[in-house]
């Protein structure tokens, strides 16, 4: 097998402002694994929060290519990846997820099987996805919510964590008035102290917010569990639930865990977490980083396993280099085509050649 890579600049349609940063663009390193005339694709994106810059991802991709070359076929390599025998020690979860994506895509194409069927689902998942509204003015948030509801979105995620907490409340009020039928999720991205969260959550609950993601600064999962025990609305762990062991510690103690393939290591790892928390009182949320359709697609193939789905990363881009999972009508859907079922658009803005 042969692995090649290229890097694409993903530019957002508008800046995404959250409590800790503002993002306008990021790089995506696309992996292509070739074998016997077929190819499979995966994507890893840069992330300041997870310490992944472009040179690091490119170096990791090259190292992964060297290790993949030892395997006779993608089926054997996929089995080795899931057994922990392919990745070099210390390989970040984002690269593991991208490698798994490429191998799943390739195996699916070789067997004419969509990825969701490889993963045990007979019917292609079609799931309502949340759409994110960043830290913006209440008026702007209302206009966006009205447009999203008109397009078919039934779930809206509102960023919070403004320096003025009343502005956060005004933003939610504005969205609620503009989209009265929408389910509302709130995401402060860890901006609040425990005392601040206790004061604010009842007020957001009164506005009809359905659940809140990671309200507390990450690093103290015990505090998050304490908050969840008394919260008037469901508390979903995100930055405090990265690994399987994180999920094990919080299972039954928070109301949800936001599983992102780039932070847990791919769909196999995500399904292990889903099995772990099943029946514990902790529900599954599927989230994502801002990425192209290629980066979002593997999660779409397990979208029917989650109570909450937030797979809108590709919808935030000015120019998505891939297509195939929809989303503009409020629903992401896996295709019945072999593999991931995604297709490349024109390969613009490629910054590094195959290696």
Wavefront OBJ file of the C-alpha trace (Angstrom):
o trace
v 0.000 0.000 0.000
v 1.063 3.561 -0.653
v 0.074 6.688 1.281
v 0.250 10.166 -0.215
v -0.753 13.454 1.339
v -1.662 16.970 0.336
v -2.552 20.024 2.395
v -5.511 22.282 1.726
v -6.361 25.632 3.302
v -9.921 25.617 4.659
v -11.255 29.171 4.874
v -14.393 29.818 6.902
v -17.307 31.688 5.381
v -17.156 34.019 8.386
v -15.042 34.097 11.548
v -16.014 31.573 14.205
v -15.703 33.279 17.571
v -15.857 31.205 20.740
v -14.976 32.065 24.340
v -11.272 31.274 24.001
v -10.455 32.188 20.377
v -11.571 33.336 16.950
v -10.879 31.199 13.893
v -10.951 32.284 10.248
v -9.132 29.365 8.593
v -7.222 26.159 9.257
v -5.209 23.627 7.282
v -6.407 20.131 6.440
v -3.946 17.352 5.653
v -5.635 14.845 3.356
v -4.367 11.257 3.330
v -4.837 8.999 0.317
v -4.101 5.284 0.681
v -3.776 3.386 -2.608
v -3.860 -0.363 -3.161
v -4.542 -2.476 -6.262
v -5.975 0.442 -8.234
v -8.358 1.672 -5.530
v -7.910 4.519 -3.082
v -9.318 5.680 0.236
v -9.216 9.097 1.868
v -9.016 10.615 5.332
v -8.433 14.079 6.782
v -6.744 15.582 9.827
v -7.074 19.301 10.581
v -4.813 21.623 12.507
v -5.858 22.563 16.017
v -4.190 24.996 18.394
v -6.170 23.525 21.302
v -4.856 20.006 20.614
v -1.351 21.202 19.708
v -1.469 20.122 16.059
v 0.099 22.457 13.504
v 0.580 21.795 9.800
v 4.224 20.578 9.891
v 3.351 18.201 12.734
v 0.447 16.674 10.828
v 2.541 16.359 7.663
v 5.331 14.631 9.592
v 2.839 12.277 11.243
v 1.277 11.459 7.875
v 4.683 10.589 6.410
v 5.435 8.334 9.385
v 2.054 6.653 9.014
v 2.813 5.989 5.346
v 6.021 4.211 6.288
v 4.173 1.966 8.727
v 1.290 1.258 6.332
v 3.743 0.038 3.697
v 4.458 -2.995 5.890
v 0.939 -4.376 5.459
v -0.209 -6.555 2.582
v -3.698 -5.066 2.268
v -5.987 -2.445 3.848
v -8.081 -5.033 5.676
v -5.045 -6.261 7.582
v -3.917 -2.696 8.239
v -7.347 -1.705 9.568
v -7.346 -4.654 11.954
v -3.861 -3.700 13.138
v -4.892 -0.074 13.631
v -7.790 -1.064 15.841
v -5.567 -3.439 17.803
v -3.096 -0.626 18.441
v -0.418 -2.257 16.277
v -0.168 0.246 13.400
v 0.326 3.667 14.954
v 3.676 4.631 16.382
v 3.604 5.296 20.137
v 2.328 8.770 20.897
v 0.459 9.218 17.624
v -2.272 11.837 18.190
v -5.875 10.694 17.983
v -6.526 13.007 15.030
v -3.991 11.156 12.863
v -5.334 7.770 13.979
v -8.842 8.897 13.002
v -7.666 10.130 9.585
v -5.807 6.879 8.910
v -8.813 4.807 9.950
v -11.017 6.924 7.659
v -8.774 6.283 4.660
v -8.640 2.549 5.360
v -12.412 2.275 5.878
v -12.997 4.177 2.644
v -10.604 1.888 0.793
v -11.989 -1.330 2.280
v -15.516 -0.202 1.436
v -14.592 0.533 -2.153
v -12.802 -2.804 -2.524
v -15.895 -4.674 -1.312
v -18.545 -2.324 -2.802
v -19.809 -1.693 0.738
v -20.756 1.642 2.356
v -18.904 2.357 5.601
v -22.083 2.323 7.700
v -22.670 -1.289 6.664
v -19.106 -2.220 7.544
v -19.903 -0.742 10.969
v -23.099 -2.763 11.359
v -25.910 -0.433 10.205
v -28.228 -1.800 7.521
v -29.690 1.599 6.619
v -27.709 4.725 5.770
v -28.008 7.143 8.714
v -29.738 10.470 8.105
v -29.530 12.720 11.131
v -30.622 16.218 12.092
v -27.480 18.191 12.836
v -27.057 21.236 15.000
v -25.808 24.405 13.322
v -23.525 26.704 15.271
v -24.038 30.409 15.937
v -20.838 31.943 17.269
v -20.332 34.781 19.761
v -22.036 37.558 17.869
v -24.558 40.269 18.608
v -28.091 39.216 19.575
v -29.427 40.883 16.454
v -27.030 39.026 14.191
v -27.752 35.771 16.022
v -31.485 36.262 15.516
v -31.041 36.835 11.784
v -28.916 33.702 11.484
v -31.396 31.636 13.495
v -34.298 32.801 11.368
v -32.413 31.849 8.211
v -31.385 28.466 9.595
v -34.923 27.608 10.691
v -36.172 28.564 7.246
v -33.604 26.249 5.651
v -34.792 23.300 7.749
v -32.519 23.276 10.801
v -34.321 22.025 13.896
v -31.289 22.161 16.236
v -29.237 25.314 16.831
v -26.101 25.473 18.966
v -25.360 28.867 20.464
v -21.875 29.768 21.621
v -21.601 31.444 25.008
v -18.842 32.755 27.246
v -19.026 36.450 26.472
v -17.407 38.728 29.054
v -20.863 40.151 29.675
v -23.042 37.214 30.702
v -26.176 39.241 30.039
v -25.139 39.386 26.381
v -25.095 35.569 26.330
v -28.624 35.556 27.728
v -29.780 38.188 25.248
v -28.294 36.127 22.398
v -30.265 33.053 23.477
v -33.460 35.100 23.889
v -33.016 36.487 20.391
v -32.470 33.047 18.874
v -35.456 31.632 20.751
v -37.699 34.419 19.452
v -36.417 34.027 15.883
v -36.638 30.207 15.838
v -39.294 29.274 18.433
v -39.553 25.627 17.326
v -35.808 24.915 17.341
v -34.041 22.792 19.926
v -31.312 24.929 21.508
v -27.919 23.753 22.711
v -25.517 26.045 24.566
v -21.713 25.860 24.391
v -19.553 28.140 26.576
v -16.395 26.172 25.651
v -15.308 25.986 29.281
v -15.644 29.712 29.972
v -17.354 29.575 33.370
v -16.371 28.878 36.936
v -18.488 26.427 38.911
v -20.178 29.221 40.859
v -20.901 31.200 37.698
v -22.399 28.147 36.019
v -24.656 27.463 39.004
v -25.955 31.019 38.788
v -26.472 31.057 35.019
v -27.815 27.596 34.142
v -31.260 28.111 35.729
v -31.681 31.273 33.673
v -30.775 29.466 30.447
v -33.095 26.611 31.380
v -35.951 29.114 31.689
v -35.232 30.181 28.095
v -35.712 26.624 26.880
v -32.099 25.583 26.368
v -32.073 21.790 26.025
v -28.500 21.065 27.152
v -25.163 22.742 27.821
v -21.731 21.580 26.635
v -18.633 21.903 28.818
v -19.691 24.925 30.861
v -16.636 24.679 33.143
v -12.963 25.242 32.443
v -11.591 21.813 31.462
v -9.243 19.993 33.796
v -11.550 19.268 36.718
v -14.020 16.550 35.695
v -15.085 16.134 39.324
v -16.378 19.710 39.301
v -18.259 18.996 36.079
v -19.863 15.931 37.666
v -20.843 17.978 40.746
v -22.419 20.601 38.525
v -24.322 17.982 36.515
v -25.775 16.472 39.682
v -27.574 19.730 40.503
v -28.023 21.276 37.058
v -31.547 22.166 35.879
v -30.575 21.122 32.354
v -28.384 18.316 30.953
v -24.619 18.837 31.137
v -22.506 17.386 28.306
v -18.765 16.842 28.781
v -16.555 17.834 25.851
v -12.997 18.948 26.612
v -13.100 16.915 29.843
v -13.996 13.727 27.941
v -11.298 13.062 25.364
v -10.311 9.433 25.884
v -12.045 6.181 26.752
v -10.772 6.485 30.319
v -12.170 10.023 30.559
v -15.545 8.668 29.468
v -15.331 5.810 31.967
v -14.743 8.257 34.828
v -17.727 10.396 33.835
v -20.189 7.693 32.748
v -23.375 8.029 34.781
v -22.179 11.299 36.322
v -22.854 13.701 33.443
v -25.822 13.666 31.098
v -23.843 13.416 27.873
v -20.380 13.038 26.367
v -19.446 14.842 23.171
v -17.406 12.361 21.155
v -15.333 13.837 18.345
v -13.432 11.399 16.158
v -10.399 13.688 16.024
v -10.057 13.654 19.814
v -10.911 9.982 20.539
v -9.197 8.306 17.559
v -11.890 7.451 15.004
v -15.173 5.588 14.641
v -13.966 2.393 16.314
v -12.920 4.366 19.391
v -16.186 6.319 19.297
v -18.239 3.134 19.202
v -16.285 1.762 22.171
v -17.230 4.885 24.141
v -20.846 4.577 22.988
v -20.938 0.981 24.247
v -19.318 2.001 27.524
v -21.882 4.666 28.388
v -24.957 2.838 27.090
v -27.439 2.386 29.909
v -25.407 4.513 32.331
v -27.632 7.572 32.137
v -25.013 9.356 30.019
v -26.022 9.865 26.384
v -23.844 10.156 23.299
v -23.299 13.377 21.424
v -21.383 13.313 18.140
v -19.424 16.482 17.500
v -16.661 17.606 15.177
v -13.956 20.128 14.512
v -14.362 22.562 11.643
v -13.330 20.377 8.707
v -14.290 19.481 5.163
v -16.956 16.967 4.183
v -14.174 14.354 4.076
v -13.297 14.996 7.719
v -16.946 14.908 8.846
v -18.080 11.889 6.803
v -16.906 9.032 9.071
v -18.986 10.396 11.968
v -22.028 10.731 9.704
v -21.886 6.961 9.151
v -22.547 6.448 12.888
v -24.875 9.439 13.269
v -27.851 7.293 14.225
v -26.115 6.205 17.463
v -26.276 9.655 19.097
v -28.903 11.597 21.052
v -27.355 14.877 19.918
v -25.570 15.365 16.589
v -23.393 18.389 15.863
v -21.734 17.636 12.525
v -21.798 21.026 10.851
v -18.047 21.692 10.488
v -18.159 21.538 6.700
v -21.086 23.950 6.600
v -18.919 26.684 8.128
v -16.529 26.726 5.157
v -16.488 29.216 2.307
v -15.405 26.488 -0.125
v -15.681 22.832 0.891
v -13.258 20.774 -1.246
v -15.404 17.625 -0.832
v -19.096 16.770 -1.223
v -21.392 13.901 -0.372
v -23.015 14.210 3.087
v -25.412 17.131 2.604
v -26.232 19.316 5.574
v -27.577 22.532 4.083
v -31.177 21.431 4.836
v -30.416 20.623 8.484
v -29.692 16.935 7.915
v -26.444 15.071 7.303
v -26.767 11.739 5.529
v -24.454 8.863 4.712
v -24.511 7.720 1.110
v -25.189 4.206 -0.138
v -22.101 4.492 -2.335
v -19.105 2.272 -1.480
v -16.732 3.532 1.181
v -17.366 6.934 2.716
v -19.426 7.952 -0.298
v -17.771 11.360 -0.643
v -16.260 12.918 -3.755
v -13.627 15.625 -4.250
v -14.435 18.929 -5.865
v -11.689 20.825 -7.740
v -8.499 20.547 -5.718
v -7.832 24.221 -5.072
v -5.290 25.760 -2.746
v -3.131 22.639 -2.444
v -0.058 23.734 -0.545
v 2.101 20.633 -0.551
v 2.547 17.900 -3.113
v 2.237 14.174 -2.472
v 4.926 12.770 -0.236
l 1 2 3 4 5 6 7 8 9 10 11 12 13 14 15 16 17 18 19 20 21 22 23 24 25 26 27 28 29 30 31 32 33 34 35 36 37 38 39 40 41 42 43 44 45 46 47 48 49 50 51 52 53 54 55 56 57 58 59 60 61 62 63 64 65 66 67 68 69 70 71 72 73 74 75 76 77 78 79 80 81 82 83 84 85 86 87 88 89 90 91 92 93 94 95 96 97 98 99 100 101 102 103 104 105 106 107 108 109 110 111 112 113 114 115 116 117 118 119 120 121 122 123 124 125 126 127 128 129 130 131 132 133 134 135 136 137 138 139 140 141 142 143 144 145 146 147 148 149 150 151 152 153 154 155 156 157 158 159 160 161 162 163 164 165 166 167 168 169 170 171 172 173 174 175 176 177 178 179 180 181 182 183 184 185 186 187 188 189 190 191 192 193 194 195 196 197 198 199 200 201 202 203 204 205 206 207 208 209 210 211 212 213 214 215 216 217 218 219 220 221 222 223 224 225 226 227 228 229 230 231 232 233 234 235 236 237 238 239 240 241 242 243 244 245 246 247 248 249 250 251 252 253 254 255 256 257 258 259 260 261 262 263 264 265 266 267 268 269 270 271 272 273 274 275 276 277 278 279 280 281 282 283 284 285 286 287 288 289 290 291 292 293 294 295 296 297 298 299 300 301 302 303 304 305 306 307 308 309 310 311 312 313 314 315 316 317 318 319 320 321 322 323 324 325 326 327 328 329 330 331 332 333 334 335 336 337 338 339 340 341 342 343 344 345 346 347 348 349 350 351 352 353 354 355
